Amino acid sequence: MPDTDAELRRIHAFMLDFARRQAGRTAVLPGAFAVRDDAFAHSRANNQVLAGGAVDPGALPALAHEALGDLPYRMVSVLDDAAGAACAGPLARAGYRHGTYVVMLHSGPVRAAAREAEIVDLEAIRRPLARSWQGFLPDAGEDVVRQLVERRAARRRGAAAVHIVGSRAEDGEVASWADLYLDPASGVAQVEDLVTAADRHGRGHADAVLSTALRLAVGAGCRTRFLTADAADWPRHWYARRGFREIGRMHVFDRV
């Protein structure tokens, strides 16, 4: 059985490094740092404050305001579970909502899928991805959707290898897709943003994407294979049936 604490340290280091490398610019804060990208100002993930461990909970709202004050929103991610729980009260009093995400580690063999997926480019998913965002955010304007689609290009800066894995439907359109971030030097791989188009569910596309991503990670020598999932939503149970187990929790706070 892997050392859970050691795995979490590797995962946290990977996530923080990915955020820094992806960013247009960064700013060091006490116990945290901010990432900003003016090209994707509507994307909270690209414009947020991140803390990996100990941070002063009482000071965090002011730090976020200092770093993100010109934006109409705030987002703060705290990767350490205990630190995040300690920050919940001060951030709630400052008007933030609190979400909890599970960190899930893959172990055991890669599950076979009935379908095959492949590495695709952004152009291949641009149209279905835009439709997906329009479904998630029906009141979002055209520029918001465009940035949420195009921000995937910035992710290519985040890791040694960044792929989009997609499973195509019979008509050739990509029906399900996910990002795969690989860092063979540290042996860490992350699967991120696995989505299936609303009209393509129940046909094995997500299984194809996940199994292909895991095979690519194994082939790259990444023994630490992980993803994050909303602690309150059903996909975490879907991942658990496919060989992922919870090893930690992180906390995300946002405010409009």
N, C-alpha and C positions, 0 to 999 in steps of 0.2 A: 504494500500500500504506500503511495507517495506521501512524503512529509507535507502535510497540508500547509503549515506555516511557510515552509520554503517555497511551495508552489505559489502561494498568495504573494509573497515578496517578489517573485519573478513576474507575476502577472501585473502587480501594481507598477513595478518599474517599467514594464513594457507599455502600459497604458499611459503613464505620465510622459514617457519618452515619445510615444506616438503623437500625443497632443502637442508637445513642443515642436516636433519636426514638421507637423502638418500646418502649424500656425503661420499666419502672415507676419506676426510679431508677437513677442511675449514681454511680460513685465513681472519682475520678482516682487513678491509680497511676503510679509512675515508669516512663515509657515505654509505658504501657498504660492501660486503664480497665476497670472492671467494670460489667456490666449485671445488674440484678436485677429480678424481677417475682414478688412473693409470690403473685399469683393463679395463676401457672403454675409452681409450685415443682418439679414433676416434669419440666419442659422444660429440658434443658441449654442449648439455643440461647437461651433467655430468661434464663439465669443462668450467665454465663461471664465470663472475662477475655479481652479482645481487645487485640492489639498490631498497629499498622499498619506499623511499621518497626523501627528499632533498639531493642532492649530487652536488659537484662542477663540472659543465659541462666541464670546461677547464682542470681540473685535471684528468678527467675520462680516456682519452686515455693512459696516463702514468700509472695510477693505473692498467688498464687492462694489459698493457705490463709487469708491474712488477709481476702480479699474474700469467700470462699465457704465459710469454715470451719464454718458452721452447717448446711451441706447435706451429704447423704450421698455426694455425687459432686463431681468437679472437672472443668471443661472450660476449655481455653485454645485460642484461635485466633490464629495468627500469620500475617498476610497476606503479608508479604514472604518470598520463597522462601529467601534466604540467611539471614535472621534466624531463620526457622523451623527450618532445618537445624541452625543453631548451638544452638538450644534443645533439640534432640532428646535429646542425651546427659543433661543435667541433669534433664530431665523423666522420662526413662526410669528414671534412678536413684531418682527420687521415686515410681515406681510407675505412671507414665502410659503408656498405649498411644498409638501415633503413627499418624495417618492423613494421607495426602497427597491434595489435591484439585487438579484442573487448572482454570484459569480459561480459558474458551473464548469467543472473540469471533466474532460472526456477521458475515459479509461476503457481498456478492453479492446476487442477487435472492432474494426469499422464495419458497420452494418451494410449489407448489400442492398441495392435498390433495383426495382424493376426497370427503371429508366436510366439513361445516361445523361449527365450534364457535361458542360464544357466551359472553358474560359472564354468570356466574351468581352467586348469593349463597351464603353459607355454609350456609344451610338446605338448598340443593340437593345439597350434597356431604356433609352431616353423616353420613348413614347409610353410604354407601360408604367414606367416609374412616375412620370408626370400624372398619368391617370390615377395611380395609386395615391399620390399626395392630394390630388383634387378630391378623392374620396375621404381621406383622413381629415382634410382641412377644407371643407366646402366653401367657407367664406374667405379663403386666402386669395389674394390678388395674383395676377399673372406673374409679376416679378418675384413674389415670394416663392411660388412653385418653381420658377426657373432656377432660383438660387438653390433651393433644396435638391434639385436634380443635379445641377452643375457642380455643387460642392464636392461631389464624389471625385472630381479631378484633383482637388487639393489633397485628398487622402493618399494619393500616390507618393507624396513626400513623406508619409508617416512611418513607413517600414521599409526594410530591405527589398521586399517584394509585396506588391499589392495587386490582387486579382479580383475581378468580378466573375463569379461562377454562375452560370445560367442554365436552366433546363427549358428547351424549346417545345412548344406545342406542335401539333400536326401541321398547323398552318405556317410554321416557321417563326412565329413571334415568341420571344422569351416569356415564359409563363411564370417562372419563379427565379429569384436571384438572391445572391448574398455577396458581401465582401469577404475576402480572405486576406488577412495580414500575416506575413511570414517573416520571422527573424531567425534564420538558421543558426546564426552565431550564438544566440542565447538559448535556442531550442524552443522558442515560444511561437505559437500561432493562435490567432483570434478569428473566429467567425462572427460577422457583424451584419446586422440589418437583413436578416432572412425574411423575404416577403414573397407571397404568392398573389398574383393578380386575382381580384375578387371573383372573376368568372372562370377561374381555372382551378379552384379548390377540389380536393378529393381525387386527384388523378396521379398522385405520386411524384409531382414535380419538386416539392420541398424536400422529400426524402432523397431524390436524385441530387439536388444541390448540396445537401448536407453531407451525404456520403462521399461525393466527389471532392468537396472541400477537405474533408478529413483525410481522404487518401492522398491528396496533394500535400497536406501538412506532414503526414507520416513520411512521404517520399522526400520531403525537404529536411528530414531529421528533427522535426519539432515534436518532442515528447510531451511538452506542456501545451495542450490544446484546450482552449476555453472559449466561453461566450458569456454574455450577461443577459439576463431576462428579468422582466418586471416581476417582482415578488408576488404581486396581486393578480397576475393574469395567467391564462391557461397555457401559453407556450412552454413555460418552465416544465410542466408535466409531460408535454410532448417530447421535449429534449431529454428528460429523465428516462423515458422509455427507449431512447436511442443511445444510451451509454454515458450520459452526463450526470454528474452529481454535484450538489451544492457544497462549496467549500468556504464560502464567505459571503458577505453582504456589503454593498456600498450604498451611499445615500446621495440623492440628487434633489436640489432645492431650486425652485424657480418662482419668479414674481413678474407680473405685468403692471 
